[in-house]
Amino acid sequence: MEMPSPVLIFGDKVLSQNNVNAAKKKYSQYVWNTVSATDDSPDLIRAIVGQGDFFSSDKVVLIQDIPNQKAVREFIIELVKLSSDKIKFVIWDSNGQINIDPKTKTFNKTWSEFISEIKKNKDHKIVNNGSEFTEKENNDCITFIKERFNKCKKNISHDNALLFSEIVGRNRGMIDSEISKLVLTCPSEVSKQFILDNAFPSSSDAILYKFGNVLDSCSYGDSLVMMRQFMDMGINENVLADIMVRKARWQLAAASYWSQGMSWNEVVSALMQMGKYPSSIWHKNSITPTEKRKSSETLKEVESRMEYMQKICGVKDWQIDKTKKTARAETVPMDFMAELTTKFLRDNIIAPNVNAYRESEMKIKLVDRCIKVYLFVLDKLKEIRYGINPQQDLQDMVAALTSKTMSTTPSLKA
């Protein structure tokens, strides 16, 4: 099979590496020579290109590590003009120099001209694997995920594709790699539970789910096993401790909402609105969730937030910290995490004690328990950061969060 030349590969590093590996396999009749445009001199590269005689094997010269240097670009442009039946060129931007501006959606002048010169070669091929998806490219990310599953004859819904991206992240290579693994065992219709149970936790939010889910099972032993697995993966003790503090804080918030007379469904909605900016929009009951999202979407930019704070909230210019570029507060990342929080309290704490207390008394007891657990794990977090025995502190935190007792748990100190 005739190989195109030159082939320019850039974008996501994992996908690009996959392209190179696939090309080596597909065009195995060629002898592949790899050179570095950063470390190898032009004379050495010319020598490798020119090695051999009429009877030598056909070859491919893979040029990688391309620096952002005009002289190197010009050298490559001239070199690839030597493409023939006997010699082919693959140019891999392994250092990620070629990027598309997220605002203009185009290449800058330097790389745009380089790509145009490569395209002047009749048998060229351009492989753009794209960069990591941004928040604004959420729909593109979901489409990418669905297409990758469909390519493997598996279907995934829009909502489950969104959940998949929240767990795995927005890196194209990580998404592609994870899907390649999952399609070996997943059902033809990829379910929410399958994703939750099997998707690799490459983000802190996913680790929060995986660890939080086993804590909600109230199994002290299983929780310790998973805690040690994460530590073996390189997850720092402080990260795991912070996850447990966040979990205790959400439980306290949920208990407080329920004690005020909210239904459990209303509690879930209230938890998802915590920390959203601005609170005057997210806590306004007269507008729908969709309207809240649209209203807050316009306030992501610093200038828009400042204008809102001055015109709507009445804040004076001198009262605004203009050095703060983000409006970030703790939020519950995904709906199902809020649902799991309420389910834990309802099924594991309230249900076993439903005949022991009247509802009014139950509300007081539940809030009291959650306060004690939260304060306990918060103290343990401080000890982990400044103490000498973090693993024991983590075990104590696990014991507190997995206890089903309504009163003070065995690990809580009076």
N, C-alpha and C positions, 0 to 999 in steps of 0.2 A: 504494500500500500504506500503510495507516495505521501511523504510527510511535508506539510506546509513549512515555509521558512521565509523570514524569521517569525518566530512565535513570541509574542510579548505577554507575560503573565504578571498580573499585579492584583492588589486587593488583599482580602483576608489571607493570613499566612497559612493557616491549616488547609484551607481549600486549595490554595496555590500549590502547596506541597503535594496535595493529592493529585493535582493536575500533572505535576512533574513526574510523580511515581507512575501515574496511568500512562503518560507518554512514553516513559522508558519501557513499560511492559508492551504497549501497543507497537512501538517501533524498535523492537528488540534486535532487529537485523542490523541496526546501526551500533557502532562503538561510541559510547557516551564519554565525553571529556568535560569535567567541571572546572571552571576557572572563576576567580574572584576579581571583580572589577575594582575592588578596593585594595586587596593585598598583592595581586599579581601585576607585574609591569606590562605595558602594551607590547613590548618586545617578546616577553614570554608567551603572551596570548597569541600573538602572530605566529610564533614558532609552533605552538600547539595546533593552530588552524592549518598551518602549512606542512605539518609532519606527514610523512608517508609518500608513496609514489602511486603510479597508475594501478598497481596490483594490491594496494592496501585496502582495508575495509572502509565502507562508507561510514561517516562519523557525524555525530551531533556535538556541537560545542554549547554547553550550558553556561551562560554568563550570569552570575548572581552577585549580591552585595554591591549594587549600583549606587555610588555616592551622588550627591547632588552637586555635580561639578560639570561645567560646560565642556571642558576638554574631554572628559570621559564619555559624555553623551555623543560628542562629535566623532570620537573614535569608534564607538559602537555602531553609529549610523553608517560609517564608511565600511566597517568590517562586515556587516550583514549583507552588503551588496555582493559579497563573494558566494552567496547561497547558490547551490547547484545540485545536481543529482548526487554528487559525491559528498557534499558537506552541507549541513543544516545548522541553524542557530536557534536556540531558545534563550530568551532574555527574561530572567526572573527577578522582579523587584523584591528580593527577600528581606530588605531592610525597611520596607514600607514607605519609600520616599514619594511614590506617586499616589496622591490623594485627591478626592473631589471635595471642593469647598462646599460644606453643608448648606450655605446660604445661596450661592449662585448655582449649585448643582453642576458645576463645570470644573475642569482642571485649570490650574494657573497657567500663565503664558509659557513658562519654561517647559513644563511637561506636555502641554498641549502641542507645542511645536515638535517636541521629540516624538510623540505618538503619530503626528502627521507625517513626519519623515519616515517612520517605520512603515506606515501604510502605503508609501510610494512604491514599496517592493511588491511586485505582482502577486506573489504567493504568500503574503503575510497572513497572520492570524492574531487577533487581539483577544485576550481572555481577561475580563474584568470581574474579579470575584467580590468586589464591593468591600465597604468597610463595615464596622460595627453599627447596627441600627441605633438611631437616636430615639428619644422619647417621642419626637414629632413624627417618626417613621414607624409608629406602632402598627399601623395597618399593613405596611410593607413587610414588617417582620412576621406578622400573622400569615400573610399570603405566602411568604417564603417557607414557613413551617408546614403549611397545608400542602404546598406543592411537593415538598420533600417527602412527606408521608404518602401522598398520592402516587409519587414516582415508584414507591415500594408497594403499591396496591393496598394501601391502608388509608382509612378515612378518619379525619379528626375535625370536630366542630370548631366554630369560631371561638367559643368560650374556652374550650379545652386547649386550643392553640395558644390563647392568651395566657392561660394558666401555665402551659409548658414554657413560654417565654419568661414568665415571672420566676420560675424555678431555675431554668437553665441559663437565663441571661439573654443578651442581644447579640452576642458574638456569633457571626455566621459559622465559623469553623466549629465552635462548641456545639451549636445547634445541629449542624450536619453530622458531627461525630456521635452525638447522643441519639439522634434519630436512627442512625445506622445500627446502633446497639439495640435500641428498643424494638425495632421492626422484626427482630429475630424471634421475639416471644409475645409481642402484643397482639390483641385480637384485631380482626379486620376493622372494627369500629373502635377507635382508641378512646377508652373511657377516662373519666376524671380520676377514678380511684387508681387505675393503672399508672397514670402519670404521677400521682402523689406517692405511690409505693415504689416506683422504679426510676424516676428521673433523677439524675445525679445532682446533688445540691451544690451547684457552683456559685450560688449567691448566699449572702447572709440570711436573707429572708427564707430561702429554702432550708438552710440549716435550722432556722427557727422553727419551721414546720416539722422537720424530721425529729428534732430533739423534743420539741413541744408536744408532738403527738404521742411519743412514748411516755412522757411525763403524765399526760392525761389518762393513760391507761392505769395509773396508780400502781404500777409495778416498779418497786424500788430496784430490784435486780436488773430488769431489762433496761431501765433508765441508766443505771451505772455502766452496763455493757456498751450502750450507744455513746455515752459520754466518753468512755475510754477509746472507742472507735474514732470519734471525732478528734480526740487528742492525738491519736496515732497518725491521723491524716494531716496533722500540723495545725489544727485549730487551737488557738491560745486559750488558756484557762479564763482569761478576762472576757473573752468573747462568749464562752459558755455561761459564765456567771451573769453577764449582761443580759443574755437571752432569758435566763431564769428570773431576773429582776423585772424585765419587761413583761413576762408572762404573769408574774404575781401582781404587777400594776394593772394589767388588763382585767385580771380576775377581780381586783378590788373595785375598779370602775364599773364592771358589769354587775357586781353585787350591790353597789350603791344605786345604780339605775333601777335595778329590780326592786330594791327596798323602797324606792320612791313611787312604786305602783306601775312601772312599765311592764308590758308583756315581754316574753323572751325575744320575740321577733323585733319588737321596738328597741330592745337592748342591743341587738346586733346592729341595727341601723345607727344607733347612738355611738356605738364603739367605732364604726367606720367613719364617723364624722369628727372624731377626736383629732385634734392637731391640724385639721384642714384650714387653709388660709383663704380668705379671711373668715373668722368665726361668725361674723355678723351675717354672712351669706349661708354658711354651712349649717348654722343652727336656726335658720329661718324656716319655720314649719309651713309657711304659706306657699312655698315654691317647690317644685318637683326636684328629685335628685339630678335629672338631666339638666334642668335650668341652673342648678347650683354649680354643676361642672362647667357649663358654658360660661357662667359669670366669673368663676374663679380662674378659668383658663386665660382670660384677658389680663390677669394680674400676675403672670409669671415673670414678666420683665421688671427690672428694678424701677425704671421710670414710671411704669404704670402703677406699681405699688405705692410709690411716693405720692403720685397724683391722687390716688384713692384715699390714702391716709390724710392728705391735706383737705381735699374737697368734701369727702364723705364723713371721715372720722373727726375732722376738726383739729388734727394735729398740726402744730406749728413747724415751720421749716427747721428751726434750730433744735427741735426735739427729735428729729429723725437721724438715726445713725446711717449715714450714707456710705460707710465703708462695708456694711453688711450686704452682701450680694445675693443671699438666698433667704427665703422665708421658710425655714425648716423647723418643724416640731415633730415629736414622735407620733406616728400614725400606725394603725393596724394595716399591714401591707395588702392583705387579701381578704375578701369576704368570708371565705371558709375558715380563716383563722379566728374571726370574731364568732362564727357559729360554733367552732370547737370550744372556745372559751366558755360560752353560755352552756353548751352541752355538758362540759365537765362539771360545772357548778350544779346544774340541774340534776344530772344523773348520778354523779359520784359523791356529792356532798349533801344535797337536799333530800334526794330520794331515800337514802338509808336512814334518814332522821325524820321522815315526814310524820311519823306517828308520835314522835317524842315532844314536838313543840307545836303550838298554834302558829298560824301563818305570820301574824304580827311579830311573835317572838322569834320565829325562824329568820325573818329578815334582819333583826338585830344581831342574832347569833352569827349569821352568814357574813355580815359586814365586819363584825368583830373578829371572826376567824381570818378573813382576808387581810385585815389591817395587821394582825399579828404575823401572818406569813410574810407579808410584804416587808415589814420592818425587819424581820429576822433575816430574810435573804439580802436585804439592802446592807445590813451590818456585815453579813458574810462577804458581800462584794468588796466592802472596804478592807476587810481582813485579807482577802485574796490579793488586793493591790499593794498592801503594805506588810502582809504577814509572811510567815515562813512555811506554812503547810497548806498550799492552795488546794491540793487534791482532797484533803479531809474537809475543808470548807465547802468544796463543791458537793461532796457526798452529803454533808449536812443540809445543803440547799435542796438537793434531790429528795432527801427524806421528808423535808417540810412540804414540798410541792406534791409529793405522791401520797401524802396522808389523807385518809378519807374522814377523819374525825372532825366533828363540828367544832369541838372545843380546841384548846391549845394542843398542837401536834406534839408527838414524842420528842421531836428534835428542837422544839422551841423552848428557850430558857425563860423562866419566870422573871 
